[in-house]
Amino acid sequence: MDRSVEEKIHALATRVAEECNFEVVDMQLWAKGKRTLLRVFIDKEGGITLDNCETFSRRLEALLDVEDPITSPYTLEVSSPGLDRPLKNFKDFKKNLGKLVRIVTKEKVNNQSFFVGRLEGANDQSLRLSLTDGKGEVDIPVTIISRANLELELK
């Protein structure tokens, strides 16, 4: 899919989200054969409900029909990012300080590339985790993070 089309769709989704007091957390756009799949993940303080997803979906679909950035038939899916949501940027990390996270790195740090720990600090250069395996703390450069997600905590 053309990058400018993705950017236009993201701008439309962000506009709808702001009108609803939501945040677009992630967006995925795939061409599957003759159809296109558009997935939009939204969030807000206190979490997203099914009604929130329906409201957002109706509004975004109406706007997509008017603006027509997707020229092929498409399916729109709207949901919350889930309890194990991905952490994609500095804002996500700052918002989730103190929470349990799972991080996979492209390069080894202290002879490992998979970490589970409490997110103790975040800046634009690195993250600091207090590891759950009792091995202390580790600083992970943000440039080598392959994947980061919240880890489910059962209390």
KASULCOR-V859729 format. One record per backbone hydrogen bond with DSSP energy under -0.5 kcal/mol. CO is the residue of the C=O (numbers start at 1). NH is the residue of the N-H. Records with the same first field share a line. If there is no record, write none. Layout:
CO->NH + NH
This chain:
2->5 + 6
3->7
4->8
5->9
6->10
7->11
8->12
9->13
10->14
11->15
12->16
13->17
14->18
15->19
16->20
17->22
18->21
23->25 + 43
26->41
28->39
30->32 + 37
31->33
32->35
34->73
35->32
36->38 + 75
37->30 + 39
38->77
39->28
40->42 + 79
41->25 + 26
42->81
43->23
44->47
49->53
50->54
51->55
52->56
53->57
54->58
55->59
56->60
57->61
58->62
59->63
60->64
61->65
62->66
63->67
64->68
69->71
73->36
75->38 + 77
77->40
79->42
82->85
85->150
86->88
89->93
90->94
91->95
92->96
93->96
94->97
96->99
99->119
100->151
101->117
102->149
103->115
104->146 + 147
109->112
112->109
113->105
115->103
116->132
117->101
118->120 + 130
119->98
121->128
125->142
126->123
127->129 + 140
128->120 + 121
129->131 + 138
130->118
131->134
136->131
138->129 + 140
139->141
140->127
141->144
142->145
144->106 + 146
147->104
148->87
149->102
152->154
153->155
